[in-house]
Amino acid sequence: METPTLQTDLAKLPHRPGVYLMLDETGKVIYVGAAKDLKKRVSSYFRRDISDIKTRKLVANIKSFDYEIHDSKEAAFIRERDLIRIHFPRYNIDWKDDKDYPLVQITVSSETERFSRLFIVRSPLNSYDWFFGRKKDVTALRSSIRVLRRIFPIANKSYCFRTKKPCLDYSIKRCSAPCVEKISLNEYQQIVDEFILFLQGKREDLLEILYSEMNNQADKLDFEGAAKTRDRISQIERTVASQKSLAIPRDKDIVILLSEENNYLLLNFWIQNGDIINIEERNWGILNSLSEVEIVRSYIQNFYLDSDFIPQIIESSVNLGENQETLEIWLSKRQGKTVQISYRPDIPKNRLLAPIILKNRFKLGEQVRKEKKKLEIKNVALKELKERLNLSTLPNRIETYDISNLQGQLPVGSMVVFSEGLPHKSQYRKFKIKSLPSEPNDVAMMQEVLLRRLEHRDKKFAKELPDLIVIDGGKPQVNAIGKIISSLKLELPVIGLAKREEEVFLPHKKTAVPFPDDSPALRLLKQTRDEAHRFAITYHKKRRVLQQKSGLDNIPGVGAKRRRNLLTHFGSIDKIRNASVEELCQVEGINRSIGEKIFLHFNSNPKMNH
């Protein structure tokens, strides 16, 4: 329902392309969208005849909105992606990470770079190199490049121009070693040009060039060269038949959205000459807030924005309505040719697609049933926890804490949250221990973490108190945390889970609470404890790496091996910083000269101990 303020703001909207941001009562952005006509698009959310339940849920949470005007729809679409990455709106499904998806970069040879090199990067770094194949799955892209470098042995090391001997890639035939002149620069550039043709999708042109080269070599009686070219042709033909990771020209794409109990699976069939040449799959899982139109619109906009090829025909199983024309204009401009989107409700009956669609419907159904079973087990576990621990309510919010340190060095704490039996990762928190005891004291560190968490309940993540606190530890830890909770005049249930026997302890109780070995509740507690341990260890390792980098990276003559020897010998950067030259020289590989450099690095006004 429109408020007077919303009515006034709607009246002020211009008939211009732009981006709109929907805000809730706290002023938080809950949805970001782009439109070719801001007034028409935003006003459509507040019509009385909205039949879609999910759109009505979104609108019920909208208390105000903001907007930006852009010169074109294309600019608005790109800005929409940026705003989603900035605000992480609850009701948007794409672009919620802050990553740019990986690209293949081929550098252009110049005066400073004698030959081209191949890299995988996250964004175009300049306007003159070649960039190809934006894909979300970096593992698949790396795998594809490993295969292709056997056919096109292109250098990919950052130190190529400094080395005096070929690297391992040359030995395994993944690099032709132009750095040490194992191949002439003209021959090497020919390989690079052929690889660019391959990535551009001009595979037939490439094969034609190679067949011509093979025939010329045979005419010149260079049978060894002709045999090598023949083998490359064979490799390329096999790769073309199997590789689908990079952009492939095609006649049309067919997009179909499958759903079961608010779980969504989208399939994009690439069709060439009446055959399926690839299937792009996107599994969203549960989406309670978006309509099918918004899901497909968002997918098309996201997928083809980062795609190297856009077919002229896109068929959809969902009627995109007023979004269709906007998307067609935008896609046509990107492709440089007319792109037509058509609504085809009969796609599931297509003889070519039907068996695959049926198989994926079954897969989606199995996924839903598995998720239901998991939830049932979690509910059983929560009920068992309530009964065995005599809790007043179900422990729907469980907070688990752990401490990680290395002999008291760089101590950290972790808090993980399980909501209704499932990890709620946006609520996880890390703690850098501030009060450092003279001796390692995990109990005191745990007290500090709990005190800081419970004393700062004004923060958003801390407003909701836990139904159960789980401590990684036994009686000493639980009793100490019980005192902290009592001192704050709070009534919060706390238990400890001891690692050795997997026993559960309550404050001021001598014996452990009995749990059967196959107890779902005990499994859930162990899962939260292990997750807290993983989270703490990861943070501690990150701090150690940062300290090591900041301490030893810029010392002349101290490379990776000497850094490793120093850290193994002393155990921490602090001990290296406080060591004398004589103590430093006791480390393997550290002579007097290097020892003095390390000492001077950490002591700006040194007094050398001779």
N, C-alpha and C positions, 0 to 999 in steps of 0.2 A: 504494500500500500504506500502511495506517495505521500510524503509530508509536505507542508508548505515550502520548506527550504528546498526539497528536491524538485518540486514543481518550478520554483523560481530558477534553479540552476539548469534544469532541462530547457527552459525557455531561452536561456542565454547561449545554448550550444550552437555552434556554426555548422553550416552544411559544407564541411571541409574534411579532407582526409586527416587522420590523426590516431592517437593512442588514448584509451581511457582506462582509469584506475578506479576500481570499486573499493570503498573503504567501509569497515565495520564501525561499531559504536566507539571503539577505542582509537580510531584513526588508522588502524592497521590495514595495509593493502591486502585484499583477499582475492582479487581477480584482476588481471590485466588483459586487455583486448585491443585489436587494431581494426579500423574501419575506413572505408572510402568516404562515408558520410557519417560524421560523429553524431549529429542530431538524430538521424533515423535509427542508427544502430543502438545508441544508448537508450533512446526512448522506447525501443522495442522490448527492453527488459521490464518495463513498468506497465505493459498492457494488461488489462484485466482478463483477457482470454488466453493466457499462457496455460497450455495443457501439460507441458512437460514438468514432471514432479521435481526433477533435479534442478531445473532452472528456477522453479519457485523456491527451492531451498536456498539457492544462492541469493535470490532477490530478497528473501526474508532477512538476510544478514547485512544487506546493504543499507547504510545510514547516510552516506554521502559519496560523492565521486569527484575525481579530478581528471583533467585531460590535457593533452599536448596537441597542437596543430602542426602538421607536417606538409611539405610541398607535394608529396605524392604518396600513393598507397604503399609503394615499395619501401620508401623511407620509414613509413609507419610500421610495416611488418618487421623491419630490422630493429627498430627502436623497441618494439614489443618484446623481442627476445632479450634485449639488454635489461629492460625493466623487470622481467620475470627473474633473471639471474640476480638482480639487486634485491628484490623484495621477497622472493620465495612465496608467492601467493598460494593460499590453501587450495583454491579451486582451479589452478592451472596444473597441467600434467606434464608439459614439456619444458626443457631448458632450465630446470630447477638446479642444475649444477653450474659451477662457475668455470667449467672446462671448455676449451675450444677443442673440437674433435681432430684427430691426427690427420696430417697430410703427408704425402710424399713430396719432398723437395729435391730438385736437381739444380745444383748451382751452375751458373754460366761461367765459363773460363774467361779470365781477364788478365791484366798485367800482374795483379797480386795473386791470382789463383791460376796456375799453369794449366790445370785440367778440372773438369767438372766432377762433383762428388754427389753422393746420394744420402739424404737424411730423412728421418721422420720427425716432423715438427708439429706444434700445436696451432700455429697460426702463420699466415704469410708474413715473412720478415722483411720483404722488399718487393719492388714492382718489376724487377728484371729477371729473377730466377723462375724456373718452372715449378708449379705446384699442382698436384693431382690427388685424386682418390680420397676425399674426406669421408671417413668412416668412424662410427662410434666404437667399434670393437678394435682396439689397438692391437690386441693379441693376434686377431685374424689378419690384420694388415701386416704386422711384422712377419707372420708365417708366410704370407704371399710374397713379400719382398725377399725372404730367404730363398724361396723357390726360384724367383725370377732372377736373382743374382747369379745363379748357376748358368743361366742362359745369357744374361747381360752382366758380365763381371765388372761392376763399377765400384770405385773406391768409396768408402763411407766412414773413414776415420777422421777425427778432428786434427790429428797430428800428421796427416799425410805429407805436408810440406816440410816437416822437420826431420822425418825419419831417413836413415841411411841404409836401411835393409827392409826387404818385404815383410809384411806381417803374416799372421797365421791364415788370413783370408786368401792370400795368394796360394798357400800350400794346399788349401782345400778347394781351390778353383772358384772362389767367389769374388775375386778381385784380380785384375790383370796387371796390377802393380805399375802404373804409370809413374809413380813416385821415384822409382829406381830404374826407369827406362827399360822395363821388361817388355814394353810395347811402345810403338811410336805414338806421339800425340795425335797424329792424323787417324791412325787406326783406332785409337781409344775413342776419339770424338765420334767416329762412325758408329761404334757400339752405343754410345750415349744417344745419338740421333735415332738409332733403331729402337732403343728403349722408350724414348719420348713418343715415337709413332705407336708403339704398343700401348702405352698408357692413354694415348688420345683415342684409342679404339680403332685405329687404322690398321688393323691386323692384316687385312688382305693386301694393302699397299706394302706393308712390311714384308710379307711372304713373297710378293712379286719381286721386290728388290733383291731378296736373298736368293730366290730361284735364278734370277738373272746373274747374280754374282757367282753362284755355283757353276752355271754353264760357262761363264767367262773363264773361271779357274780351270775347268776341264779342257776348254779349248787351248789354254796355255800349257796344258799337261801338268798343271799343279794339282795332282790328284789328292795329295795330302790336305791341301787347303779346301778342295772341293768336298772331301769327306767330312771335314770339320763343319763346313757350312751346311752340309746335308744333315748332320747331327743336330745342329742348332734349329734348323727348320722343323725337324721331327719333334724336338723339345717344345718349340713354340706351339705347334699344332696340338700336342697333348695338353699343354697348359691352357690354351684357348678353350679346349673342350671341358676342362675341369675347373678353371679359375672363375669365380664370380664375385671376387672381392672389390674389383674396381669398376668404374662406370662402363656399361655395355649399351650401345645403341639398340633400340628395339621399336616395334610398331606401336605398342600400347601397354599401359599398366592397368590391371584390374584390382581394385581395392575392395576388400570385403571385411566387415566387422562382425565377429561372432561374440555372443554374450550368453552368460548363464549366471543368474543370481548376482547381478552387478559385477561379475568378473568379465573382463574384456580381452579378446585376442584379435589382433588385426593382421590380415594377410595381404601382401601386395604381390600379385603375380606379374612377372615380366613376360610379355608375349612377343615372339618374333616369328614371322611366317607361320602362324597358327600353332606354334609349339611353346611350351613353358620353358624358358631358359634360366629362370631363377625365381626364388620365392623369398621376399623380405618378410620377416615376422616380427611383430611387436606385441609383447605380452604385458599388459598394464596391471593385471591382477584386479583387485577390487577398486572400483571408482563409484562412490556414492553420490558425487556432487555434480558430475557433468553429463549432459545429454549426449546421445550418439552423434548428433550433428557436430557438437563442439569437439568431440574426440577425433572424428575423421577430418574436420577442418584443421585442427591443430596438427594432426599427423601430416597432412598434405603440405601445409605451410612449412613445417619443420623439415620434413624429409627432402623436399625439392629445393629448399633454400640452400642446403648443403650438398646437393647432388651435382655430379658432373654432367648428367644428361637428363633431359626432360622429354618424354615421348609426346607426340602431338595429340594422342587420345588417352584420356584417363577415365575409366568407368568405375562408378562407386555403387555399392549396395545400399548406401544411405543417401537420402535426398538432402542435399546441402542447402536448398532453398536460396535465400538471398546471398549466401556466401559464395555460390557457384560463379556468378558473373565476376565478382571481385577477384577470386582466385584465378579464373581464366585470363583476365587482363594482366595480372601480375606474372603468371607463369609464361604467358606469351611474350611479355617484354624480356623476361630472363632468358628464354630460349631463342628469341629472335625469329620465331615462327608462331603461327596460330596454334594454340593449345586448347583443346575442347574437353570439358568435363561433362559427362552424361550420367544420369541416374538410371541404374539398371537393377530393378528389384528381382529380376529373374536370374541373376548371376549364380545363386546356389544350384540352379537346375542345369547349368552348362555342363555338357558331357565331359569336356576336358578337365574341368575343375572339380566336379562333384565328388569324385573319390577322395581327393585331397582335403576338400572342405569337410567331408564326413569324418575323415580320420582326425582332423584337428578339432572338430566338435566333440568327439569322444575324448581327445586329450584334455580339452578344456573342462569337460565334465569330471574326468578323473582328478584333475587339479582341484576343482571345487570340493569334491568329496574328501580328498586328502586334507585340505585346509579345515574342513568341518570336523574331521576326526581329530586333528591337532587341537582345535579349539575345545572339543569335548574333553580331551585328555587334560588340557590346561584347567578347565573348569573343575574337573575331578580333583586335580592337584590343589587348587585353591580351597576347595571345600575341606579336603583332608588337612590342610594347614590350619584352617580355622578350628577344626575339631581337636587336633592333637596339641595345638598351642593355646587352646582356650581363648581365642580371639573374639572380640565382640562383633566384628564385621569381617566380611571376606577381604583378604589382603590384595585388593585390586591394584594398589600401588606398592610395589616392593622396591626399596632402595638398598643396594648392596655396596659395601665399602671395602677397599683394600689399600695396602701401603706397599710401595716398591722403593728399594734403595740398594746401594752396593756398599756394605759396611758403613752405613750412615752417610755416604756421599750422595749428593743430589737427590734427597728423598722427595717422593711425590705421593699423592693420594688420588684415588679414583672413586667416583660415585656412578653407578649404573642404575637405570630405572627400568623395571618391568611393569608394564601396564596391562592388567587382565591376563597376566601370564606370558606376555610377549615383550621383546625388547623395544623400548621407546628411546631411540638413539638421540633424538633432538634434545632430550633431557639429561643426557650424560654430562658429567662435569669432571674437570681435572683440577687438582689442588697442588700448588707448589708449597711444600712445607716451609714455614717462615721461622718458627722457633726451633733452632737446631740444638739438640742436647749434646753434651760433651761425649757421651757414649750412645751408640745406636739404641733407640728406644721406640719400638713399633707401637707400644701402648700409648705413649705420650703423643706420638704423631697421629694416631687414630683419634685420640681425644681432640686434638686441634682441628682435624678435618670436620668432625661432627659438630664441634662448637661453631665453626665458621659457617657451616651449612644451616644450622638451626637458628643462629643469631641473625641471619640475613634473610628473613622471610619476606622482606619487602620486595626482593627481586622476583622477576616473573617466574623463573624456573622453580623457585623455592616457596612460592605461595601455598602450594598444595602439600600438606604434610603427608608422610608415608603411613600406610596402614601397617607396615612391618619393616623394621630395619634389620638387615643381615650383615654381620661382621665376619670377615675372614679371620677366624681365630677361635680360641677356646675360652675357658673361664676368666683368665685375667683381662682379656680384651672386653668381654661382655660386661663384666662387673664395672670396669672403668667407664664404659660408655653409659651404663645404667646410671652412674653418678652424675655424668654430664647432663643427661636428660632430666634427672630429678632436680638438679641445680637450676634448670631453666623453667621448672614448674610445668613440665609437659608430661603427658601420659601417652607414651609411644611404646608399643611392644618392640623389644629388641632380642635377637638371638645370635648366637655364634655358631659357625660351622667349622669345626676343626678338621684339618686336612687328613691327618694320619688315619683315623678310624671313621671319618665322615660322620662324626657325632654332632648332635644339635644340643646346645646349652642355653639355658635361660639364666638371667641374672640371679645371683645368690642361691642357686640350686646346685647341690653337690653332684647329682646324677644327671646323665644325659636324657633327653626326651627320646623314647624308643621310636624308630622308624624301620619298617621292613626294608630289605635290600631292594625289592622291586617296587617300592612306593613311588607313585607319580609325584607326590609332594617333595620327597627327598631329591628326585631327579631335577625338579624345578629349582630347588635351592642350590644344588650343585651347578646347574646351568648359570644361575645368576652369579654365584661365586667365581666360576671360571671366567665369565665375561668381565667381571670387575678386575680379576687378576690380569687378563689379557690387556685390558684398557690401561691399567697402571703400568705394566711392563713396557707397553708401547711408548707411553709418555716418558718413562724413565730413560729408555734407550734413545729417544729423540733428544732429550736434554744432554745425555752423554755425548752424542754425536756432535751437537752444536758446540758443546764445551771443547771437545777435541779439535774441531775445525777452527774455532776462534783462537785456540791457544797455540797450535803447532803448524798451521798451514802456511804461514808466511815467513818461516825461518829458512834462510839460504842454506842449502846442503842437507836439509832434513826432508827426506822423501817418505813414501808410504812405509817402507820397511823400517826405517829408523823411528818413525812415529809409533809404529806397532811395538817395537822393542822398548821404547821409553814408557809407553802406557802399560805394557806387561810388567816391566820392572817396578815402576812406582805405583801403579794402580789408579792414579788420577792426575789431572792437570795441576791441581793445587800442590801436590807433593813435588811435581816436576818444577813448579814455580819457586818453591822454597829450597830446592836442592842446591848444593854448592857445586863448583866446577868439578871437584874431585869425585863427588857422588855421581855426577852425570857421566863422567868418564868410565865408570864401572859398568855402564850399559854396553852390551854388545854392539859394535859398529860405531860407537861414539868416541872419537879421538879428542885430543886437547883443543884443537882448533874449533871443532864442531861444538864441543862442550862450552867453550867460551861464547860462541854465537848464541847458543840457547840461553845461557845465563844472562847475557846482555839483552836478549829479547824480552826477558821478564823483569829485568832490573834496570830502570832508566838511569840510576846513579849508583852503579855497582861498586862494591869494595871487594876486589878479587882476593880469594883466599889462596895464597901461594904456599 
